[in-house]
Amino acid sequence: MAIDLDTSLPSIRFFQEYVKNKTRLELQTTLGERLVGNLMWQDPIYFCFQDEEGHQYFVNRELVVYIKPTEIQNSESEDSDE
């Protein structure tokens, strides 16, 4: 039985934007591990996360404490220069 990814959920759509835009992210797990890199894809159970050295990790969604962008978006940095 397949588990569907519910694309009506805002978090799912938001994470897909991270994948599409190749946004650099920080991911923290409940085990205390911190990964910095890019979200490559997601399914209902796992995230595929690639670190800056190109290593890929499958992280169970239930083990994620947070995922956040690590860089300032261009529009924000341009506003601060004015």
Long-range contacts (C-beta under 8 A, 24 or more apart in sequence): 3-43, 3-44, 3-45, 4-44, 5-42, 5-43, 5-44, 12-42, 15-39, 15-42, 15-47, 15-67, 16-42, 18-67, 18-69, 23-69, 23-71, 24-69, 24-70, 24-71, 25-49, 25-67, 25-68, 25-69, 25-70, 26-66, 26-67, 26-68, 26-69, 26-70, 27-59, 27-64, 27-66, 27-67, 28-64, 28-65, 28-66, 28-67, 29-59, 29-63, 29-64, 29-65, 30-63, 30-64, 30-65, 31-63, 35-59, 36-70, 39-67
